[in-house]
Amino acid sequence: MGRETKILLALLGLLGGAFLGVVSLKLFVPRPPAGTGPDVHADVATVKEQALVEPPDLQPPLPPPPLPAAAALPTTDFAAGEPATPPSRDPFVVQAAFEPAAADFPPPPAPPATTVPLAAPEARPVPPPPPIAAPTVADVHVSQPGDSWWSLAERHYGDGRFYRALFAWNRSLDPRISLVPGSRIEIPPADELRLTRPGLLPAD
């Protein structure tokens, strides 16, 4: 038996099984009672009579009756000194309507203007500006072979212990400062070193 024959037989068996399933559903599945399945509208004669309900009234409501017109306010001559007589109790008229307006009374007279002479400000002397410190002038030394920070401090300040302050001063100007021959070393005054770097100077 070839492969094609087996495929055809399998298809025929599948179709036959589907057909048998549909037929068994039609034969063995119970049908729903009348009026609950597809034929729910078929039996019209068995519908019971229902009481009719009147439709609602869709007309708009009537507007409220108009309010009675307020009585005209009596005119009052305030110049003649006649008191104002408000009308009988009217809930739509506020009490302020019976009070005289501000425009009916003349403004109060303004007080006379008095001129007070102002005293002349006292002239205060202007303090002189603080004196400006003269710029510090530092000497420049060109390093020679055999120079050291101690020898430079001893030569310019008379005390070799100034070498630490002298080195810190030049290092703040150039972090890579050294005593290589030809380097420019700045020699500030001793007072400038005492003012800016007192912790690096000798204690005496």
DRENKEVEX-813270 format. One line per field, with one value per atom (N, C-alpha, C): residue in one letter; x, y negated, z; atom name. Coordinates in nm, 4 decimals. Each point is the difference from the previous one (the first is absolute). Layout:
N
type: (A	...)
east: (X	...)
north: (Y	...)
up: (Z	...)
atom: (CA	...)
//
This chain:
204
type: (M	M	M	G	G	G	R	R	R	E	E	E	T	T	T	K	K	K	I	I	I	L	L	L	L	L	L	A	A	A	L	L	L	L	L	L	G	G	G	L	L	L	L	L	L	G	G	G	G	G	G	A	A	A	F	F	F	L	L	L	G	G	G	V	V	V	V	V	V	S	S	S	L	L	L	K	K	K	L	L	L	F	F	F	V	V	V	P	P	P	R	R	R	P	P	P	P	P	P	A	A	A	G	G	G	T	T	T	G	G	G	P	P	P	D	D	D	V	V	V	H	H	H	A	A	A	D	D	D	V	V	V	A	A	A	T	T	T	V	V	V	K	K	K	E	E	E	Q	Q	Q	A	A	A	L	L	L	V	V	V	E	E	E	P	P	P	P	P	P	D	D	D	L	L	L	Q	Q	Q	P	P	P	P	P	P	L	L	L	P	P	P	P	P	P	P	P	P	P	P	P	L	L	L	P	P	P	A	A	A	A	A	A	A	A	A	A	A	A	L	L	L	P	P	P	T	T	T	T	T	T	D	D	D	F	F	F	A	A	A	A	A	A	G	G	G	E	E	E	P	P	P	A	A	A	T	T	T	P	P	P	P	P	P	S	S	S	R	R	R	D	D	D	P	P	P	F	F	F	V	V	V	V	V	V	Q	Q	Q	A	A	A	A	A	A	F	F	F	E	E	E	P	P	P	A	A	A	A	A	A	A	A	A	D	D	D	F	F	F	P	P	P	P	P	P	P	P	P	P	P	P	A	A	A	P	P	P	P	P	P	A	A	A	T	T	T	T	T	T	V	V	V	P	P	P	L	L	L	A	A	A	A	A	A	P	P	P	E	E	E	A	A	A	R	R	R	P	P	P	V	V	V	P	P	P	P	P	P	P	P	P	P	P	P	P	P	P	I	I	I	A	A	A	A	A	A	P	P	P	T	T	T	V	V	V	A	A	A	D	D	D	V	V	V	H	H	H	V	V	V	S	S	S	Q	Q	Q	P	P	P	G	G	G	D	D	D	S	S	S	W	W	W	W	W	W	S	S	S	L	L	L	A	A	A	E	E	E	R	R	R	H	H	H	Y	Y	Y	G	G	G	D	D	D	G	G	G	R	R	R	F	F	F	Y	Y	Y	R	R	R	A	A	A	L	L	L	F	F	F	A	A	A	W	W	W	N	N	N	R	R	R	S	S	S	L	L	L	D	D	D	P	P	P	R	R	R	I	I	I	S	S	S	L	L	L	V	V	V	P	P	P	G	G	G	S	S	S	R	R	R	I	I	I	E	E	E	I	I	I	P	P	P	P	P	P	A	A	A	D	D	D	E	E	E	L	L	L	R	R	R	L	L	L	T	T	T	R	R	R	P	P	P	G	G	G	L	L	L	L	L	L	P	P	P	A	A	A	D	D	D)
east: (0.0865	-0.0865	0.0904	-0.0252	0.0841	-0.0330	0.0861	-0.0204	-0.1221	-0.0268	-0.1162	-0.1296	-0.0034	-0.1206	-0.0233	0.1076	-0.0142	-0.0527	0.0459	-0.0457	-0.1476	-0.0425	-0.1418	-0.0878	0.0444	-0.0784	-0.0117	0.1099	-0.0037	-0.0972	-0.0022	-0.0941	-0.1439	-0.0241	-0.1359	-0.0441	0.0906	-0.0345	-0.0306	0.0768	-0.0239	-0.1353	-0.0325	-0.1291	-0.1139	0.0164	-0.1045	-0.0226	0.1097	-0.0146	-0.0720	0.0299	-0.0681	-0.1490	-0.0324	-0.1413	-0.0747	0.0596	-0.0646	-0.0183	0.0957	-0.0139	-0.1157	-0.0174	-0.1110	-0.1333	-0.0077	-0.1271	-0.0333	0.1006	-0.0274	-0.0455	0.0527	-0.0442	-0.1459	-0.0389	-0.1386	-0.0961	0.0474	-0.0910	-0.0078	0.1112	0.0050	-0.0039	0.0289	-0.0037	-0.1440	-0.0572	-0.1406	-0.0199	-0.1123	-0.0328	-0.0538	0.0201	-0.0545	-0.1498	-0.0686	-0.1464	-0.0451	-0.1254	-0.0553	0.0019	0.0401	0.0049	0.1327	0.0979	0.1313	0.1119	-0.0310	0.1033	-0.0159	0.0398	-0.0142	-0.1450	-0.0959	-0.1402	-0.0713	0.0752	-0.0587	-0.1111	0.0046	-0.1022	-0.1032	0.0111	-0.0914	-0.1409	-0.0160	-0.1326	-0.0475	-0.0681	-0.0447	-0.1324	-0.0797	-0.1339	0.0046	0.1141	0.0060	0.0473	0.0286	0.0486	-0.1152	0.0189	-0.1038	-0.0177	-0.1227	-0.0314	0.0619	0.0620	0.0671	-0.0781	-0.0010	-0.0688	0.0800	-0.0700	0.0657	0.0360	0.1140	0.0480	-0.0032	-0.0560	-0.0092	0.1404	0.0276	0.1328	0.0145	0.1206	0.0198	-0.0284	-0.0358	-0.0268	0.1319	0.0320	0.1280	-0.0093	-0.1118	-0.0128	0.0823	0.0599	0.0795	-0.0898	0.0522	-0.0812	-0.0344	-0.1112	-0.0446	0.0922	0.0265	0.0850	-0.0694	0.0756	-0.0615	-0.0749	-0.1009	-0.0749	0.0883	-0.0208	0.0838	-0.0220	0.1074	-0.0073	-0.0665	-0.0677	-0.0611	0.1058	-0.0288	0.0952	0.0156	0.1245	0.0258	-0.0546	-0.0484	-0.0546	0.1113	-0.0315	0.0994	0.0440	0.1270	0.0533	-0.0437	-0.0378	-0.0381	0.1222	-0.0156	0.1092	0.0098	0.1224	0.0230	0.0889	-0.0357	0.0798	0.0846	0.1302	0.0874	0.0401	-0.0044	0.0366	-0.1019	-0.1297	-0.1038	-0.0032	0.0767	0.0052	-0.1090	-0.0717	-0.1059	0.0611	-0.0424	0.0587	-0.0491	0.0825	-0.0369	-0.0964	-0.1054	-0.1002	0.0073	0.0595	0.0073	-0.1372	-0.0226	-0.1297	-0.0216	-0.1205	-0.0323	0.0939	0.0073	0.1007	0.0040	0.1083	0.0181	0.1288	-0.0048	0.1243	0.0981	-0.0386	0.0885	0.0678	-0.0168	0.0620	0.0924	0.1265	0.0982	-0.0081	0.0536	-0.0088	0.0833	0.1076	0.0870	-0.0710	-0.1134	-0.0696	-0.0649	-0.0235	-0.0649	0.0998	0.1305	0.0995	0.0420	0.0299	0.0394	0.1343	0.0177	0.1251	0.1054	0.1276	0.1097	0.0079	-0.0517	0.0070	-0.0942	-0.0989	-0.0950	0.0592	0.1137	0.0595	0.1265	0.0237	0.1240	0.1203	0.1178	0.1204	0.0444	0.0645	0.0486	0.1119	0.0114	0.1068	0.1363	0.0936	0.1368	0.0714	0.0836	0.0752	0.1012	0.0270	0.0975	0.1384	0.0655	0.1348	0.0998	0.0781	0.1045	0.1352	0.0832	0.1326	0.1001	0.0693	0.1016	0.1353	0.0777	0.1334	0.0881	0.0649	0.0885	0.1389	0.0587	0.1346	0.1005	0.0979	0.1033	0.0822	0.0294	0.0803	0.1391	0.0481	0.1333	0.1044	0.0975	0.1087	0.0965	0.0164	0.0906	0.1299	0.1106	0.1276	0.0151	0.0475	0.0212	0.1354	0.0050	0.1311	0.0876	0.1272	0.0909	0.0087	0.0218	0.0123	0.1219	-0.0045	0.1163	0.1188	0.1152	0.1195	0.0180	0.0414	0.0242	0.1425	0.0121	0.1345	0.0794	0.1224	0.0870	0.0273	0.0043	0.0263	0.1364	0.0035	0.1261	0.0912	0.1212	0.0985	0.0977	0.0061	0.0883	0.1183	0.1149	0.1192	-0.0060	0.0668	0.0065	0.1457	0.0208	0.1342	0.0037	0.1037	0.0203	0.0886	-0.0534	0.0711	0.1321	0.1042	0.1330	0.0394	0.0979	0.0436	0.0491	-0.0401	0.0378	-0.0962	-0.1041	-0.0974	-0.0875	-0.0456	-0.0970	-0.0967	-0.1118	-0.0990	0.0544	0.0818	0.0594	0.0960	0.0859	0.0964	-0.0699	-0.1085	-0.0728	-0.0643	-0.0622	-0.0619	0.1054	0.1173	0.1043	0.0583	0.0087	0.0591	-0.0939	-0.1340	-0.0921	-0.0659	-0.0157	-0.0680	0.0921	0.1205	0.0928	-0.0287	-0.0927	-0.0352	-0.0397	0.0753	-0.0288	-0.1297	-0.0552	-0.1242	-0.1224	0.0181	-0.1079	-0.0215	0.0776	-0.0047	-0.1375	-0.0660	-0.1307	-0.1041	-0.0045	-0.0951	0.0348	0.1317	0.0404	-0.0390	0.0164	-0.0394	-0.1524	-0.0763	-0.1461	-0.0491	0.0647	-0.0399	0.0176	0.1154	0.0259	-0.0819	-0.0281	-0.0808	-0.1444	-0.0506	-0.1350	-0.0052	0.1126	0.0050	0.0183	0.0821	0.0261	0.0145	-0.1002	0.0090	0.1211	0.0601	0.1162	0.1307	0.0045	0.1190	0.1172	0.1179	0.1220	0.1174	0.1127	0.1215	0.0904	-0.0583	0.0790	0.0657	0.1275	0.0653	-0.0795	-0.0197	-0.0782	-0.1447	-0.0479	-0.1371	-0.0117	-0.1165	-0.0254	-0.0663	0.0655	-0.0479	-0.0406	-0.1233	-0.0494	0.0348	0.0588	0.0410	-0.0889	-0.1090	-0.0856	0.0635	-0.0506	0.0520	-0.0318	0.0808	-0.0187	-0.1336	-0.0429	-0.1284	-0.1149	0.0090	-0.1045	-0.0062	0.1160	0.0011	-0.0582	0.0309	-0.0562	-0.1524	-0.0521	-0.1447	-0.0741	0.0559	-0.0718	0.0324	0.1183	0.0399	0.0689	-0.0715	0.0677	0.0333	-0.0710	0.0269	0.1263	0.0582	0.1196	0.1261	-0.0135	0.1156	0.0514	0.1217	0.0521	-0.0797	0.0000	-0.0858	0.0558	0.1283	0.0552	-0.0199)
north: (0.1188	-0.1188	-0.1241	-0.0889	-0.1183	-0.1078	-0.1023	-0.1076	-0.0825	-0.0234	-0.0783	0.0678	0.1321	0.0724	-0.0151	0.0051	-0.0171	-0.1391	-0.1029	-0.1369	-0.0134	0.0566	-0.0077	0.0713	0.1178	0.0738	-0.0784	-0.0672	-0.0794	-0.1159	-0.0666	-0.1113	0.0482	0.1168	0.0541	0.0362	0.0588	0.0328	-0.1252	-0.1087	-0.1257	-0.0583	-0.0028	-0.0542	0.0839	0.1347	0.0873	-0.0211	-0.0200	-0.0250	-0.1307	-0.1039	-0.1280	0.0124	0.0733	0.0171	0.0732	0.1068	0.0756	-0.0842	-0.0895	-0.0862	-0.0959	-0.0608	-0.0940	0.0718	0.1208	0.0751	0.0393	0.0393	0.0383	-0.1196	-0.1214	-0.1202	-0.0296	0.0198	-0.0271	0.1018	0.1224	0.1049	0.0112	-0.0137	0.0312	-0.1222	-0.1199	-0.1200	-0.0449	-0.0162	-0.0411	-0.1435	-0.0274	-0.1341	-0.0821	-0.1303	-0.0854	-0.0081	-0.0302	-0.0102	-0.1146	0.0046	-0.1021	-0.1360	-0.0979	-0.1370	-0.0410	0.0922	-0.0362	0.0134	0.0570	0.0179	-0.0995	0.0388	-0.0900	-0.0314	0.0804	-0.0228	-0.0768	-0.0916	-0.0727	-0.0931	-0.0482	-0.0899	0.0740	0.1330	0.0720	0.0045	0.0260	0.0174	-0.1351	-0.0761	-0.1338	0.0075	0.1022	0.0069	0.0228	0.0485	0.0305	-0.1185	-0.1146	-0.1179	-0.0567	-0.0261	-0.0531	-0.1483	-0.0466	-0.1406	-0.0796	-0.1161	-0.0841	-0.1307	-0.0537	-0.1280	-0.1127	-0.0914	-0.1126	-0.1074	-0.0601	-0.1067	-0.1300	-0.1035	-0.1303	-0.0600	-0.0602	-0.0635	-0.1217	-0.0329	-0.1170	-0.1294	-0.1043	-0.1320	-0.0705	-0.0267	-0.0616	-0.1506	-0.0632	-0.1454	-0.0707	-0.1152	-0.0722	-0.0534	-0.0131	-0.0538	-0.1457	-0.0421	-0.1391	-0.0921	-0.1226	-0.0948	-0.0477	-0.0409	-0.0493	-0.1297	-0.0300	-0.1250	-0.1204	-0.1088	-0.1199	-0.0602	-0.0564	-0.0626	-0.1363	-0.0461	-0.1338	-0.1076	-0.1038	-0.1095	-0.0745	-0.0386	-0.0734	-0.1398	-0.0506	-0.1358	-0.1008	-0.1103	-0.1037	-0.0635	-0.0292	-0.0600	-0.1457	-0.0455	-0.1415	-0.0886	-0.1131	-0.0964	-0.0777	-0.0278	-0.0702	-0.1184	-0.1119	-0.1223	-0.0115	0.0394	-0.0043	-0.1415	-0.0941	-0.1382	-0.0622	0.0372	-0.0565	0.0662	0.1047	0.0648	0.0992	0.0458	0.0968	0.1397	0.0778	0.1358	0.0900	0.0981	0.0960	0.1006	0.0293	0.0965	0.1211	0.1086	0.1185	0.0591	0.0703	0.0629	0.1128	0.0553	0.1130	0.1154	0.0959	0.1057	0.0632	-0.0228	0.0559	0.0814	0.1337	0.0798	-0.0239	-0.0705	-0.0190	-0.1356	-0.0786	-0.1320	0.0032	-0.0299	0.0024	-0.1284	0.0026	-0.1165	-0.1148	0.0310	-0.1067	-0.0902	0.0427	-0.0843	-0.1188	0.0057	-0.1101	-0.0958	0.0314	-0.0878	-0.1039	-0.1212	-0.1047	0.0324	-0.0363	0.0239	-0.0985	0.0406	-0.0852	-0.1285	0.0023	-0.1192	-0.1092	0.0309	-0.1013	-0.0914	0.0366	-0.0806	-0.0652	-0.1248	-0.0657	0.0573	0.0081	0.0517	-0.0933	0.0539	-0.0866	-0.0896	-0.1176	-0.0926	0.0566	-0.0227	0.0489	-0.0868	0.0590	-0.0805	-0.0890	-0.1139	-0.0909	0.0629	-0.0184	0.0561	-0.0857	0.0649	-0.0713	0.0432	-0.0940	0.0259	-0.0030	0.1101	0.0084	-0.0079	-0.1002	-0.0096	0.1164	0.0570	0.1127	-0.0496	0.0600	-0.0399	0.0547	-0.0802	0.0422	0.1121	0.1050	0.1096	-0.0455	0.0568	-0.0351	0.0620	-0.0795	0.0474	0.0822	0.1265	0.0876	0.0151	-0.0039	0.0163	0.1415	0.0092	0.1301	0.0531	0.1218	0.0524	0.0289	-0.0213	0.0266	0.1498	0.0374	0.1440	0.0602	0.1296	0.0638	0.0008	-0.0108	-0.0006	0.1351	-0.0064	0.1203	0.0463	0.1278	0.0531	0.0070	-0.0367	0.0028	0.1443	0.0290	0.1378	0.0482	0.1279	0.0598	0.0232	-0.0458	0.0178	0.1081	0.1083	0.1109	0.0026	0.0369	0.0159	0.1332	0.0067	0.1213	0.0449	0.1244	0.0577	0.1133	0.0016	0.1068	0.1053	0.1204	0.1061	0.0317	0.0210	0.0331	0.1395	0.0651	0.1296	-0.0126	0.0892	0.0010	-0.0751	-0.0637	-0.0697	0.1005	-0.0393	0.0779	-0.0994	0.0526	-0.0883	-0.0612	0.0747	-0.0547	-0.1137	0.0214	-0.1040	-0.1252	0.0173	-0.1176	-0.0756	0.0722	-0.0662	-0.0695	0.0639	-0.0627	-0.1217	0.0022	-0.1113	-0.1211	0.0210	-0.1127	-0.0411	0.0911	-0.0345	0.0034	0.0484	0.0084	0.1158	0.0874	0.1148	0.1139	0.1110	0.1108	0.0716	-0.0233	0.0671	-0.0553	-0.1039	-0.0531	0.0851	0.1069	0.0760	0.0643	0.0435	0.0655	-0.0993	-0.1211	-0.1008	-0.0429	-0.0108	-0.0387	0.1071	0.1278	0.1076	0.0036	-0.0187	0.0011	-0.1167	-0.1137	-0.1164	0.0298	0.0537	0.0279	0.1194	0.0949	0.1150	-0.0421	-0.1033	-0.0479	-0.0680	-0.0524	-0.0613	0.1046	0.1026	0.1056	0.1309	0.0915	0.1254	0.0851	-0.0199	0.0810	-0.0780	-0.0937	-0.0817	0.0866	-0.0312	0.0714	-0.0968	0.0420	-0.0835	0.0410	0.0424	0.0316	-0.1291	0.0029	-0.1236	-0.0671	-0.1306	-0.0772	-0.0234	0.0646	-0.0198	-0.1360	-0.0648	-0.1311	0.0222	-0.0421	0.0140	-0.1384	-0.0093	-0.1283	-0.0115	-0.1163	-0.0253	-0.1122	0.0313	-0.1054	-0.0638	-0.1161	-0.0600	0.0878	-0.0161	0.0814	-0.0307	-0.1300	-0.0328	0.0715	0.0176	0.0702	0.1473	0.0604	0.1387	0.0115	-0.0960	0.0050	-0.0166	-0.0750	-0.0246	0.1174	0.0626	0.1045	0.1400	0.0254	0.1355	-0.0059	-0.0390	-0.0091	0.1362	0.1055	0.1310	0.0650	-0.0522	0.0596	-0.0753	-0.1029	-0.0801	0.0441	-0.0321	0.0376	-0.0682	0.0614	-0.0461	-0.1239	-0.0353	-0.1142	-0.1297)
up: (0.0000	0.0000	0.0000	-0.0985	-0.0115	0.1031	0.0031	0.0965	-0.0346	-0.1263	-0.0415	0.0453	-0.0094	0.0412	0.1489	0.0775	0.1448	0.0338	-0.0709	0.0272	-0.0315	-0.1129	-0.0384	0.1022	0.0461	0.0986	0.1318	0.0384	0.1232	-0.0122	-0.1189	-0.0197	0.0031	-0.0652	0.0007	0.1410	0.0784	0.1375	0.0819	-0.0238	0.0732	-0.0345	-0.1288	-0.0423	0.0553	-0.0030	0.0528	0.1481	0.0760	0.1427	0.0282	-0.0795	0.0201	-0.0299	-0.1073	-0.0356	0.1097	0.0537	0.1067	0.1257	0.0284	0.1168	-0.0126	-0.1208	-0.0205	0.0120	-0.0590	0.0046	0.1428	0.0771	0.1391	0.0836	-0.0287	0.0714	-0.0296	-0.1239	-0.0371	0.0619	0.0141	0.0449	0.1512	0.0679	0.1423	0.0921	-0.0496	0.0856	0.0136	0.1221	0.0154	-0.0432	-0.0615	-0.0457	0.1165	0.0004	0.1073	-0.0102	0.1120	-0.0061	-0.0878	-0.0390	-0.0894	0.0683	-0.0747	0.0523	0.0571	0.0101	0.0543	-0.1008	-0.1162	-0.1001	-0.1136	-0.1227	-0.1150	-0.0324	0.0452	-0.0323	0.1104	0.0703	0.1097	-0.0446	-0.1234	-0.0530	-0.0858	-0.0062	-0.0906	0.0558	0.1304	0.0586	0.0527	-0.0836	0.0375	0.0752	-0.0258	0.0593	0.1492	0.0534	0.1435	0.0835	-0.0628	0.0750	0.0797	0.1317	0.0859	-0.0238	0.0275	-0.0175	0.1145	-0.0322	0.0985	0.0141	0.1206	0.0225	-0.0619	-0.0671	-0.0663	0.1032	-0.0187	0.0888	-0.0769	0.0621	-0.0658	-0.0156	-0.1164	-0.0191	0.0907	0.0387	0.0872	-0.0753	0.0767	-0.0577	-0.0219	-0.1259	-0.0364	-0.0173	0.0333	-0.0158	0.1086	-0.0326	0.1010	0.1093	0.1226	0.1103	-0.0228	0.0557	-0.0151	0.0798	-0.0541	0.0735	0.1255	0.1038	0.1231	-0.0250	0.0779	-0.0195	0.0258	-0.0731	0.0190	0.1374	0.0550	0.1309	-0.0119	0.1028	-0.0076	-0.0058	-0.0792	-0.0168	0.1307	0.0302	0.1239	-0.0111	0.1101	0.0010	-0.0197	-0.0655	-0.0278	0.1301	0.0112	0.1209	0.0080	0.1130	0.0110	-0.0069	-0.0671	-0.0106	0.1295	0.0402	0.1258	-0.0260	0.0470	-0.0128	0.1254	-0.0115	0.1159	0.0364	-0.1001	0.0311	0.0930	-0.0137	0.0859	0.1364	0.0191	0.1297	0.0237	-0.1044	0.0184	0.0099	0.0967	0.0116	-0.1114	-0.0356	-0.1032	0.0589	-0.0734	0.0454	-0.0900	0.0441	-0.0858	-0.0193	-0.1125	-0.0224	0.0986	-0.0079	0.0860	-0.0303	0.0884	-0.0069	-0.1381	-0.0707	-0.1344	0.0040	-0.0198	0.0121	-0.1122	-0.1085	-0.1150	0.0022	0.1053	0.0099	0.1196	-0.0237	0.1070	0.0794	0.1218	0.0867	-0.0536	-0.0772	-0.0493	-0.0976	-0.0593	-0.0969	0.0667	0.1318	0.0687	0.0613	-0.0085	0.0582	-0.1025	0.0408	-0.0960	-0.0633	-0.1248	-0.0714	0.0481	-0.0212	0.0449	-0.0810	-0.1265	-0.0839	0.0467	0.0881	0.0463	0.1056	0.0616	0.1052	-0.0525	0.0331	-0.0462	0.0733	-0.0657	0.0671	0.1099	0.1058	0.1087	-0.0484	0.0579	-0.0442	0.0334	-0.0910	0.0194	0.1014	0.0872	0.0980	-0.0699	0.0561	-0.0641	-0.0020	-0.1121	-0.0159	0.0744	0.0820	0.0754	-0.0535	-0.0261	-0.0537	0.1132	0.0210	0.1053	-0.0667	0.0339	-0.0634	0.0437	-0.0954	0.0277	0.0332	0.0997	0.0389	-0.1003	-0.0293	-0.0948	0.0608	-0.0773	0.0555	0.0375	0.1105	0.0447	-0.0923	-0.0296	-0.0855	0.0838	-0.0383	0.0734	-0.0772	0.0697	-0.0730	-0.0537	-0.1206	-0.0641	0.0435	0.0581	0.0424	-0.1208	0.0151	-0.1134	-0.0263	-0.1226	-0.0315	0.0666	0.0323	0.0641	-0.0946	0.0564	-0.0872	-0.0687	-0.1223	-0.0799	0.0221	0.0382	0.0260	-0.1297	0.0098	-0.1178	-0.0395	-0.1289	-0.0433	0.0445	0.0323	0.0451	-0.1186	0.0144	-0.1069	0.0463	-0.0739	0.0351	-0.0962	0.0546	-0.0834	-0.0737	-0.1119	-0.0804	-0.0052	0.0369	0.0002	-0.1022	-0.0830	-0.0978	0.0650	0.0080	0.0703	-0.0693	0.0828	-0.0474	0.0509	-0.0599	0.0514	0.1444	0.0842	0.1405	0.0902	-0.0557	0.0842	0.0744	0.1200	0.0776	0.0635	0.0455	0.0625	0.1280	0.0729	0.1226	-0.0316	-0.1036	-0.0342	-0.0516	-0.0763	-0.0488	0.1166	0.0956	0.1141	0.0860	0.0186	0.0802	-0.0684	-0.1349	-0.0731	-0.0001	-0.0142	-0.0160	0.1303	0.0985	0.1245	0.1203	-0.0179	0.1125	0.0929	-0.0375	0.0845	-0.0934	0.0050	-0.0885	0.0317	0.1224	0.0359	-0.0739	-0.0775	-0.0847	-0.1252	-0.0163	-0.1250	-0.0233	0.1079	-0.0174	-0.0525	0.0556	-0.0479	-0.1422	-0.0307	-0.1353	-0.1014	0.0359	-0.0916	-0.0194	0.1095	-0.0117	-0.0857	0.0112	-0.0822	-0.1481	-0.0378	-0.1416	-0.0492	0.0877	-0.0432	-0.0281	0.0730	-0.0309	-0.1364	-0.0467	-0.1331	-0.1081	0.0278	-0.0986	0.0777	-0.0109	0.0786	-0.0358	-0.1189	-0.0400	0.0151	0.0940	0.0170	0.0476	-0.0461	0.0404	-0.0142	0.0538	-0.0047	-0.1149	-0.1102	-0.1190	-0.0486	-0.0347	-0.0454	-0.1121	0.0154	-0.0956	0.0425	0.1092	0.0467	0.0683	-0.0169	0.0601	0.1369	0.1056	0.1368	0.0491	0.0511	0.0506	0.1466	0.0396	0.1378	0.0538	0.0733	0.0542	0.1231	0.0432	0.1234	0.1208	0.1061	0.1207	0.0671	-0.0055	0.0608	-0.0712	-0.1296	-0.0733	0.0400	0.0243	0.0447	0.1406	0.0878	0.1364	-0.0025	-0.0981	-0.0068	-0.0607	-0.1022	-0.0733	0.0501	0.0484	0.0430	0.1354	0.1047	0.1317	0.0574	-0.0377	0.0587	-0.0521	-0.1102	-0.0580	0.0369	0.0826	0.0390	0.1365	0.0350	0.1319	0.1114	0.1199	0.1082	0.0688	-0.0142	0.0719	-0.0738)
atom: (N	CA	C	N	CA	C	N	CA	C	N	CA	C	N	CA	C	N	CA	C	N	CA	C	N	CA	C	N	CA	C	N	CA	C	N	CA	C	N	CA	C	N	CA	C	N	CA	C	N	CA	C	N	CA	C	N	CA	C	N	CA	C	N	CA	C	N	CA	C	N	CA	C	N	CA	C	N	CA	C	N	CA	C	N	CA	C	N	CA	C	N	CA	C	N	CA	C	N	CA	C	N	CA	C	N	CA	C	N	CA	C	N	CA	C	N	CA	C	N	CA	C	N	CA	C	N	CA	C	N	CA	C	N	CA	C	N	CA	C	N	CA	C	N	CA	C	N	CA	C	N	CA	C	N	CA	C	N	CA	C	N	CA	C	N	CA	C	N	CA	C	N	CA	C	N	CA	C	N	CA	C	N	CA	C	N	CA	C	N	CA	C	N	CA	C	N	CA	C	N	CA	C	N	CA	C	N	CA	C	N	CA	C	N	CA	C	N	CA	C	N	CA	C	N	CA	C	N	CA	C	N	CA	C	N	CA	C	N	CA	C	N	CA	C	N	CA	C	N	CA	C	N	CA	C	N	CA	C	N	CA	C	N	CA	C	N	CA	C	N	CA	C	N	CA	C	N	CA	C	N	CA	C	N	CA	C	N	CA	C	N	CA	C	N	CA	C	N	CA	C	N	CA	C	N	CA	C	N	CA	C	N	CA	C	N	CA	C	N	CA	C	N	CA	C	N	CA	C	N	CA	C	N	CA	C	N	CA	C	N	CA	C	N	CA	C	N	CA	C	N	CA	C	N	CA	C	N	CA	C	N	CA	C	N	CA	C	N	CA	C	N	CA	C	N	CA	C	N	CA	C	N	CA	C	N	CA	C	N	CA	C	N	CA	C	N	CA	C	N	CA	C	N	CA	C	N	CA	C	N	CA	C	N	CA	C	N	CA	C	N	CA	C	N	CA	C	N	CA	C	N	CA	C	N	CA	C	N	CA	C	N	CA	C	N	CA	C	N	CA	C	N	CA	C	N	CA	C	N	CA	C	N	CA	C	N	CA	C	N	CA	C	N	CA	C	N	CA	C	N	CA	C	N	CA	C	N	CA	C	N	CA	C	N	CA	C	N	CA	C	N	CA	C	N	CA	C	N	CA	C	N	CA	C	N	CA	C	N	CA	C	N	CA	C	N	CA	C	N	CA	C	N	CA	C	N	CA	C	N	CA	C	N	CA	C	N	CA	C	N	CA	C	N	CA	C	N	CA	C	N	CA	C	N	CA	C	N	CA	C	N	CA	C	N	CA	C	N	CA	C	N	CA	C	N	CA	C	N	CA	C	N	CA	C	N	CA	C	N	CA	C	N	CA	C	N	CA	C	N	CA	C	N	CA	C	N	CA	C	N	CA	C	N	CA	C	N	CA	C	N	CA	C	N	CA	C	N	CA	C	N	CA	C	N	CA	C	N	CA	C	N	CA	C	N	CA	C	N	CA	C	N	CA	C	N	CA	C	N	CA	C	N	CA	C	N	CA	C	N	CA	C	N	CA	C	N	CA	C	N	CA	C	N	CA	C	N	CA	C	N	CA	C	N	CA	C	N	CA	C	N	CA	C)
//
